[in-house]
Amino acid sequence: PGAQGGPSLLAAVVASKYVEALPLYRMAAFYQRHGLELDRQTLGRWAVRAGELVQPLVDRFHALLLAGRVIHADESRLQVLNEAGRSAKQKSTMWVYASGGTDPPIRVYQYQSNTSSEHPRRFLDGFAGYLQSDGFSGYEALARAQPQLTGVGCWAHARRKFVDVQKAGADNNGDGEAAWFVDRIGELYTIERDCTDADPDERYQRRQAEAAPILKAIGERLSQLNGVPPKSLLGKAVNYARRQWPSLVRYIESGHTAIDNNTAERAIKPFVIGRKNWLFANSANGAHASAALYSVVETAKANGVEPYAYLAHVFHELANRDIEAGAPIDDLLPWNTDLSDPAAA
């Protein structure tokens, strides 16, 4: 109520920043060239209010994530200029949580001022399932502290470290150790590609029959590698795989899990691209708003829904519903929204 801009203009502003990664000062210049005086401060206030407006939708995404079987997690750093009790030079964190398996695609971002494992612990409170992540120690601590969580590792990270050995020329022999591991991991990925369209039960059976022997061979090879300098690239790759081994082999326990954490890595990438353009958040409120709005646009994209049209529809509907009084919002979830419907359009 009382806003200068309507749902379509607000959707254009949000999509420009959080889909197209356009900084607010460039957006203000664009509108000025077209005769619309919207300064950077106004656009920033709109983005914060838009983040508050969509929060009920983000809360619903969160609840559905916790009810699922698999959650992928990742994080990236963020600089916030004006935050109480913190220097502008201190780095904060944007976390992302993504659904996995056969659950509807959901992406939820959360801003926090540090990388403490306390933040994902609170976010995932009540979740009982598989948590897929890279080797970040915070997730390992979380899995130890919450027995209902089962940590699953990332073979993409493990493979990358052996590939680094090859790229550095430290393993010129095609039959060398790094090449051997890369080839075996490639066989694991071939199995995954072959059962992309399989149902979870079939995928589980394929993994048990075909992936388990390969994993056994990899584990035996790792245990036999003695005397590798720990600070060498090969030593780092071997030690990472050894340290992560219980989590790396766990993906074959279910047909719902993935072989890697690429789902979350792909989800954090739009934020990283945006950060390269707009560089920082001005305030903690702005960072929280960014988290909420990335949650909405990336969940829409993951469900094949055009984000600008979805935002315009959502802003219009949320402004006309009494959410605090219990008005339903499940019809606004991207997988329940048909924007080809004239009423939605």
N, C-alpha and C positions, 0 to 999 in steps of 0.2 A: 504493500500500500504506500502511495506517495512517491514511488520510484519514478525517475525520469525516463528510464528505459523499460520497454516491455520484454516479454519472454524471448522473442526472436533476437533482439539486440543483445540481451544478456547472454543468450546462447552463442551469439557470434563472438562476443568478447571472450567467453570461457573457452570456446573451441579454438580461437586464435592463439591463446596462450598455452593451453594444455593439450591440444592436438597438433597445432602447427608450430608450437614452440616460439611464438612471436613475443618479444619483450613488450612491456606496457608502453614504453616511450615510443617505440616504433608504431604500436597500435594507435596511440594518440595522434601521431603525425599523419597516419593514414586517414583517420577520421577528420582531422583538420583540413586535409586537402580536399575532402568531400563536403566541407562546409559545416561539419558537426564539431562543436567545441567540447571535447571530452579530454580533460587533462589526465596525466598519469595518476595523480592522487585519487581522482574520482574512479578511474578504472580499477585501481587497487582496492578501494572500498567496496566496489561492486563484486570483485572476486571474493573478498572475505565474506560478504553477505551471501553470495551464491553458495559458498562452501557450507555456511550455516543452514541454508535452505535445503540442501540435499542430504544433510546429516541423517535424517530418518531413513533414507534409502541406503546409506552406507551402513547404518546400524543393522538393517535387515540383511545386507550382504554378509556382515560379520556373523550374524546368528546362523545363517545358512552354511557358512564356511565351517563353523564349529560342529554342525550336524553331519558333515560329510565324512568320508573315509580317509582322504589324503589332502594334506596341505603342503604346498611348496613355500619356502621362505627365503628371502634375500634382503640385502640392505645396501645403502650407498650413503656417502657423506653429503652434508648440506651445510652451507654457511648462513647463519641468521644474524643480521646486523644489530638488531635491537631486541635483546631478550634479558629480562631482569636477572641480575646476578651472574651474567656471563659476558665475557669479552667478545667483541665482534670477530676476533681471530679464532675463537674456539669453534671446532666443527661439531655439528649435530648430525643426526641420522634420520634418513627416510627408510622405513621398513616396508616391504611389500609381502603380502600373503596371497597365494593363488590356489584355487581349488585344483584337484587332480582327479585322475580316474574317470569315471563315467558321470561325475557330478557336473551340474551346469557351470560353465566358465565364470568364475568370479575373481576379481582382483581388488584387494583392499590394501590401501597405503596408510601408514601411520607415522606421524612425525614424533620424534623424541629427541631430547637434548643430548643423549649419549648412546653408547652401544651396550649398555648393561643388559644381561640376559633377563633381568627383572621385567623388561618391557614385553618381550614375546611371551614370557610366562603369564603375565596378566592378560595379554591379548588372547592367548590360547587356553585360558582357564575354562575347563569344562569339555575340552576337545579330547576324544579318545580315538586315536587312529595313527596313521603314518605321517611323520613330519619329515619331508625331504628337504635337504639343505646341502650346502658345501661344507667345508671343514672348519667353519667358524666355531671357535670354542664355546661361544655363548649358547649355540644350539645344542652342543654336546652336554653342557651343564644343565640345560633345560630338560633334555631327555632323561638325564640321571635323576633330576629332582622330581619329575612327574612320571611315575611308572606307567600311566595310561597312554603315554606317548611312546611311539616306536620310531627311533631315528633311522632314516634311510639316507645313504650317501649319494655321491654324484660321480658317475664314471666319466663324465665329460671333463671334470677337474683332474681326475687321475690320469686320463689319457693326455691331457694338455701338458702335463709335466714331463711325460716321456717324449712327446713331440718336441718340447723345448730342447731336449737333449739332442735330437736329430737336427734341429734347426741350427744349433750352435756348432755342429760339426764334431761333437764329442762322441759320435757313434757312427763312424763312416762305414763300418762293416755292415752290409745288409742283413747279416745273420746275428748282429750284435744284440745286446740285451734290450735296449730301448725299442729297436725295430720289432723284436719278438713280442714285447708287451703291446705295442701299438697294433700289431697284427691280431693278437688274441682278443684285444678289446674290440677291434673291428668286427671280429666274428660275433661277439655279443650283440653289437649294434645291428648286424645283418639279421640275426634272429628277431630282434625287435621290429625291424622294418617288415619282415615277412609276416608278422602277426599284428600289424597295425590295425587291421579291420576285424581282428578276432575279438570275441567276447572275453571277459575277464577269466572265466573258467578255462577256456581254450588257451589263453595266453599263459596262465599259470602252468598248465600241463606242458606246453612247449618249453617254458623256462626250466622246469624241473628235468625234462628229458634231454634238452640240448644245451642250455646255458650252464647247468650245474657242473658237468664234466669240465667245461672250459674254465670255470671259476676255480675248480679244484686244481687244475694245472697251473693257473696263475698263482694261486696261494702257495703251491709247492715251490714254484720258481722263486717267489719272493723269500721264502724261508731258506733257500739254498744260497742266496746272494750274501756272502760274508766278505768283509774286507773292502766294501765300496766306501770311498771317502764320504762321510756324511754331508760335507759342505759342497760336494760336487753336484752338478745338475742331476746326474743319475742317482746319487745318494739321496738328494731331496725328493726325487720322484718315488724311489723305493720306500723311503721312510714315510712319505705321505700315504702311500698305498697300504703299508703295514699298519700305520696308526688308524686309518679309516676302515680297515678290512671288515670288522664286524658290521659296519654300516653299509659298506659297498656291496656285500653279498646278500644283504637283506631284501633287496628288491624282488628276488625270485620267490619270496615267501607269499606273494599275493599277485593276482592278475590286475589289480587296480593301481599299483605303484608304477613309477616310471624308472627307466634305467639311469636317469640323470635329473638334475635340477634346472634344466633349461627352461622349463615353464616359468619359473620365477626370474631367471636371468633375462628372459625376453620381456617380462613384465616390468622389470626395473629400468630397462633400456630407454623407454620414452622419457622417463624422468631425467635420466642422465643426459639425453640429448637436449631436453629443455633447459637443464641447468647450464649447459655450455653456452646457451644464448642469453638467459636472464641472470646467470651467475650466482645469485643469492636470493634469500627471502629477506624482506625488510623487517619483519616481526614474527614472533611465534604464532600470532593469530593468522598471519599470511601463510606460514608453513603448514599449519593445521588445515587451512582452507585448501591449499594445494593438494594435500593428502586426500581430502574428501573429493575434490573435483577430479583428480587423477583416478580415483576409485571408480567414479561414475563413467568417465569417458573410456577408460581401458576395459571395464567390464562390458560396456556397449560394443566396443570394437571386437572383443573376444567372442561375442555372440553374433558377429556379423551385422550389427546394427549401426547405421550411419550416425556418428556422434553428434553432429550439429542438430540434425532433425530430432534426435532423441532428447538432447538437452532442452530444445525449445518446447517439446511436448511435456517433459518432466517439470520444467519451470512453470508452465501454464497450469498443470494439474496440481502441483504442490501448493501453489499460491491460492488455490480454490478449495483446498481440503483442510479440515480441522484435524491435523495429525494428533495433536495433544488429546483430543477427545476420542481417539481410537479409529479415525477414518482409515480404511484399508489402503495399502500401497502395493500389495503383491501384483496387481495388474500393471504396475509401472516397472516391474523387473524387466530387463531387456528381452529375456526369452519369452515373456508374456505380452510383449508390445508389438503390435502390427502397425507400422507407420504407413502402410499402404492403405489403411482404413481412413476414409475422408475425415472421420471424426477425430482421429489422432493427428492427422496432417494439419 
